[in-house]
Amino acid sequence: MFRTNPSREFQPETVNIEDLVPQDHLLRKINETIDFSFIAEKCRPLYCQDNGRPCIDPVMLFKMLLIGYLYGIRS
């Protein structure tokens, strides 16, 4: 006999990102070793303090470029 359970497709699933990335992953080691806070201080004079839209965190942008370089992602 064929039956479907329509309520099953709407059940929420909780996912912890810490469980998805192994503890010995290269990016975890980089994040623990390198202090990226210097990037924010270097970029602070390039942004207006009281005008315009809030910026995207320069540290996050740098990390995105680094990951792209390490994994060969071009865009």
N, C-alpha and C positions, 0 to 999 in steps of 0.2 A: 504494500500500500504506500502511495506517495503522499507525503505531508510536508508542508512548509511551516516555518515559524516566523511570521512577519515581525514579531516584536524583537527578535534577536538582532536585527540590523541596526536598531536604535539604542542598543546598550552601550553606555559610555565605557571607555577603556582608559585607565590611568597608566601613563608611561613616565618613568623617571629617566631623564637623560643620562644621569650618572650610571645607570645600569646598561645603557646602550654603548658607551665608550669604555673600552678595556682600561684597567688601571695602568698598564704599562704602555699605553699608546704614545706615539711620538708627540702629538700635540699637547698632551698632559705634561710631558717632560719639559717641553718648551715653555709652557705657561708657568711651571714651577720654577724654572731656571732664570728666565728673563723678566726683568721688571720693566714693563712697557710704559710706566708713568711719565718717563721723560718726553714721550711723544706729545702728550697733552700740553706740557709746559713749552715745548718748542712751537706748537701751533697756536697757542693762546693769543699772541700779538697779531695774528693774521685774521682774527675774527672780531667783528664789532661787538662791543659789550651791551649796547643799549638799543640796537636797531636791527631789524630783519628777523628772519625765522630762526628758530633754534637749530644749531648744527647737528649733524650726525657725529657721534663720538669719533675723533680722529684715531684713537687707539683701535677701535673696532675696524675702521677702514684699513688701517695698516695691517691688522691681523688677517683681514680678508685677502689683501694682496699677498701676504706671506703664505697663506694656505694655497692660494692659486699658484704661486711660484713652486711650492714644494710638491704639489700634486699635478702640475702641468695643466691647470685650468686656465684657459685663455680669456674667458669672459664670464 
